[in-house]
Amino acid sequence: MLYAGALRFIDRAAACDPRDPTSQFVDLVYRAEAIVTELHLSLEAQAEPEFVERMGSLYDFVSSELQQALVERSVEPLDNARAVLAKLADAWSRVEVEAVPGAPRP
């Protein structure tokens, strides 16, 4: 759901005029950035250090693109951020979760 939220905010920001001070562009990009930050903070290095490092690098890239969009007041960097998040969302949707005794089923 976090990926879907970030993608939704990015899409809405991309539909705004980034140079219009009355548009919601900045707020929407900040919301997407907050979700990416939360995803990054949720990584647990003790579990799979190599995986965490790779995911962290992807989240760093997405954050960098979102920041670039804000600095440049441009929608172009949003395309790069969106592409990475969309691929991650798709990949996670394909992961099969093993049943853990006593855990609720998705």
PATORPA-952781 format. One line per 3 residues: number of its first residue (from 1); their letters; for each residue x, y, z of N, C-alpha, C, CB. Coordinates in steps of 0.05 Angstrom, whole numbers, plus 5000, padded with zeros to 4 digits. Glycine has a CB too. Example, Ala and Ser with C-alpha at 12.3 -4.5 7.8 and 13.67 -1.06 7.14 Angstrom:
BEGIN
1	as	5264/4886/5156/5246/4910/5156/5264/4934/5156/5226/4911/5181 ~ 5257/4955/5142/5273/4979/5143/5258/5001/5157/5282/4988/5114
***
This chain:
BEGIN
1	mly	5016/4976/5000/5000/5000/5000/5017/5025/5000/4981/5000/5024 ~ 5041/5023/5012/5058/5047/5012/5068/5054/4984/5083/5042/5031 ~ 5075/5033/4969/5083/5038/4941/5060/5051/4926/5092/5012/4928
4	aga	5036/5041/4929/5013/5052/4914/5009/5081/4922/4988/5036/4920 ~ 5012/5088/4947/5009/5115/4956/5030/5133/4944/5010/5117/4987 ~ 5055/5124/4945/5077/5141/4934/5073/5145/4904/5104/5128/4938
7	lrf	5065/5124/4890/5060/5126/4861/5036/5145/4856/5054/5099/4849 ~ 5016/5144/4872/4993/5162/4869/5001/5191/4873/4970/5154/4889 ~ 5017/5196/4893/5027/5224/4898/5044/5234/4875/5042/5226/4924
10	idr	5061/5216/4865/5079/5224/4842/5062/5230/4818/5099/5201/4836 ~ 5042/5213/4812/5025/5217/4789/5010/5244/4791/5005/5194/4786 ~ 5000/5249/4815/4985/5274/4819/5004/5298/4816/4971/5274/4847
13	aaa	5028/5295/4827/5048/5317/4824/5055/5322/4795/5073/5311/4841 ~ 5058/5300/4780/5066/5303/4752/5044/5317/4736/5071/5275/4740 ~ 5019/5315/4745/4997/5328/4731/4995/5358/4738/4971/5314/4739
16	cdp	5011/5367/4757/5010/5395/4766/5030/5411/4750/5016/5398/4796 ~ 5027/5437/4750/5046/5456/4739/5067/5461/4761/5033/5482/4728 ~ 5091/5451/4759/5110/5454/4781/5119/5483/4786/5134/5437/4775
19	rdp	5115/5500/4766/5124/5528/4769/5102/5546/4780/5133/5538/4743 ~ 5078/5535/4782/5055/5550/4792/5055/5549/4823/5028/5539/4781 ~ 5060/5572/4836/5061/5572/4865/5035/5563/4879/5069/5599/4875
22	tsq	5013/5563/4864/4988/5555/4877/4982/5525/4872/4965/5572/4866 ~ 4999/5512/4856/4994/5483/4851/5002/5467/4876/5009/5473/4826 ~ 4993/5442/4876/5000/5424/4898/5026/5408/4893/4977/5404/4903
25	fvd	5041/5416/4873/5065/5401/4865/5083/5396/4889/5079/5416/4844 ~ 5091/5416/4903/5110/5413/4925/5099/5394/4946/5118/5440/4937 ~ 5074/5399/4954/5062/5383/4975/5061/5353/4967/5034/5393/4982
28	lvy	5053/5348/4943/5051/5321/4933/5078/5307/4931/5037/5320/4906 ~ 5098/5321/4922/5125/5309/4921/5135/5304/4950/5145/5328/4906 ~ 5130/5322/4968/5138/5317/4996/5124/5293/5008/5131/5342/5013
31	rae	5099/5289/5001/5084/5265/5011/5096/5240/5000/5054/5267/5003 ~ 5103/5240/4974/5116/5216/4962/5143/5211/4976/5120/5220/4932 ~ 5158/5233/4981/5184/5231/4994/5181/5219/5023/5197/5258/4995
34	aiv	5160/5227/5037/5155/5217/5064/5151/5187/5063/5131/5231/5077 ~ 5137/5177/5043/5132/5149/5041/5158/5134/5035/5111/5143/5019 ~ 5174/5145/5017/5199/5132/5010/5218/5132/5034/5213/5147/4986
37	tel	5218/5153/5050/5233/5154/5074/5224/5132/5094/5231/5181/5088 ~ 5198/5129/5096/5188/5108/5114/5196/5080/5105/5157/5110/5116 ~ 5194/5076/5078/5202/5050/5067/5232/5045/5074/5197/5049/5037
40	hls	5248/5066/5070/5277/5063/5076/5282/5057/5105/5292/5089/5067 ~ 5268/5071/5122/5272/5067/5151/5263/5039/5161/5258/5088/5167 ~ 5245/5027/5145/5234/5001/5154/5253/4978/5147/5207/4996/5140
43	lea	5274/4983/5132/5293/4962/5125/5308/4953/5150/5313/4972/5104 ~ 5311/4927/5153/5325/4916/5176/5351/4902/5167/5307/4896/5192 ~ 5373/4915/5171/5399/4906/5161/5407/4878/5172/5421/4926/5167
46	qae	5397/4872/5196/5405/4846/5208/5393/4823/5192/5396/4845/5237 ~ 5371/4826/5179/5358/4804/5165/5373/4795/5141/5329/4813/5157 ~ 5378/4813/5122/5392/4807/5097/5408/4831/5089/5372/4799/5074
49	pef	5433/4834/5099/5448/4858/5094/5451/4866/5065/5475/4855/5106 ~ 5456/4847/5047/5460/4853/5019/5434/4863/5007/5469/4828/5004 ~ 5412/4851/5013/5385/4860/5004/5379/4888/5013/5363/4840/5013
52	ver	5384/4893/5039/5379/4919/5051/5396/4940/5038/5384/4918/5081 ~ 5421/4934/5032/5438/4953/5019/5428/4960/4991/5467/4942/5017 ~ 5419/4940/4976/5409/4945/4949/5383/4961/4950/5404/4919/4934
55	mgs	5365/4953/4968/5340/4968/4970/5345/4997/4980/5320/4954/4990 ~ 5363/5000/4998/5370/5027/5008/5381/5044/4985/5391/5025/5030 ~ 5397/5032/4968/5407/5047/4945/5384/5056/4926/5427/5031/4929
58	lyd	5365/5038/4922/5342/5045/4905/5326/5067/4918/5324/5020/4900 ~ 5321/5065/4944/5306/5086/4957/5321/5113/4957/5300/5078/4986 ~ 5348/5111/4960/5364/5136/4958/5361/5149/4931/5394/5129/4964
61	fvs	5362/5132/4910/5359/5143/4883/5331/5156/4879/5362/5120/4862 ~ 5310/5143/4888/5283/5154/4886/5282/5181/4901/5262/5135/4897 ~ 5293/5181/4925/5292/5206/4941/5308/5228/4927/5305/5201/4969
64	sel	5330/5221/4915/5346/5241/4901/5330/5252/4877/5372/5228/4891 ~ 5316/5235/4863/5300/5245/4840/5277/5263/4849/5289/5221/4824 ~ 5265/5256/4872/5243/5272/4882/5254/5300/4891/5230/5258/4906
67	qqa	5277/5300/4904/5290/5325/4912/5297/5342/4887/5315/5320/4929 ~ 5307/5328/4867/5314/5343/4842/5289/5355/4830/5328/5323/4822 ~ 5267/5341/4830/5242/5352/4820/5235/5378/4835/5219/5332/4822
70	lve	5239/5377/4861/5232/5401/4877/5251/5424/4871/5233/5394/4907 ~ 5277/5419/4870/5297/5440/4865/5293/5452/4838/5325/5429/4868 ~ 5289/5435/4818/5287/5445/4790/5258/5454/4783/5295/5423/4771
73	rsv	5239/5448/4801/5211/5453/4795/5204/5441/4768/5205/5484/4796 ~ 5209/5414/4766/5207/5400/4741/5194/5373/4746/5234/5397/4728 ~ 5177/5364/4727/5165/5337/4730/5182/5315/4719/5138/5337/4716
76	epl	5203/5322/4703/5219/5301/4690/5232/5281/4710/5240/5314/4674 ~ 5244/5291/4732/5256/5272/4751/5235/5253/4764/5270/5287/4773 ~ 5210/5261/4764/5189/5244/4775/5186/5218/4759/5162/5259/4776
79	dna	5191/5220/4733/5189/5196/4716/5209/5174/4725/5194/5203/4686 ~ 5233/5182/4731/5253/5163/4741/5245/5151/4768/5281/5177/4743 ~ 5236/5168/4786/5228/5158/4812/5204/5139/4809/5220/5182/4830
82	rav	5185/5146/4792/5162/5130/4788/5169/5103/4777/5142/5144/4770 ~ 5187/5103/4757/5195/5078/4744/5206/5058/4765/5215/5083/4722 ~ 5223/5067/4782/5235/5050/4803/5214/5040/4822/5258/5065/4818
85	lak	5198/5058/4832/5177/5049/4851/5157/5030/4838/5162/5074/4862 ~ 5150/5034/4813/5131/5017/4800/5143/4989/4797/5124/5028/4772 ~ 5169/4987/4790/5181/4961/4788/5183/4947/4815/5210/4964/4777
88	lad	5189/4962/4836/5189/4950/4863/5162/4940/4871/5200/4970/4883 ~ 5142/4957/4866/5114/4949/4873/5106/4923/4859/5094/4972/4867 ~ 5113/4922/4833/5107/4898/4818/5122/4874/4829/5114/4902/4788
91	aws	5147/4877/4835/5163/4855/4846/5151/4845/4872/5192/4863/4849 ~ 5144/4864/4890/5133/4855/4916/5106/4842/4913/5131/4879/4934 ~ 5091/4850/4892/5065/4838/4889/5067/4809/4880/5048/4853/4868
94	rve	5091/4801/4869/5095/4774/4860/5108/4756/4881/5113/4775/4836 ~ 5116/4767/4903/5129/4751/4924/5107/4735/4938/5144/4770/4945 ~ 5113/4709/4940/5095/4691/4955/5103/4691/4984/5095/4662/4943
97	vea	5084/4695/5001/5089/4696/5030/5085/4668/5041/5071/4717/5044 ~ 5105/4658/5054/5102/4631/5067/5084/4634/5091/5130/4620/5075 ~ 5068/4614/5095/5050/4614/5118/5067/4611/5144/5029/4591/5116
100	vpg	5062/4629/5162/5075/4627/5188/5053/4619/5208/5088/4655/5197 ~ 5058/4597/5223/5037/4589/5242/5028/4612/5260/5048/4566/5259 ~ 5002/4615/5260/4990/4636/5278/4989/4663/5265/5005/4637/5304
103	apr	5001/4667/5242/5001/4694/5229/4976/4696/5212/5027/4698/5212 ~ 4965/4720/5211/4941/4724/5194/4949/4721/5165/4929/4753/5199 ~ 4931/4712/5149/4935/4708/5120/4930/4734/5106/4918/4685/5109
106	p	4947/4740/5086/4943/4766/5071/4918/4765/5054/4967/4771/5052
***
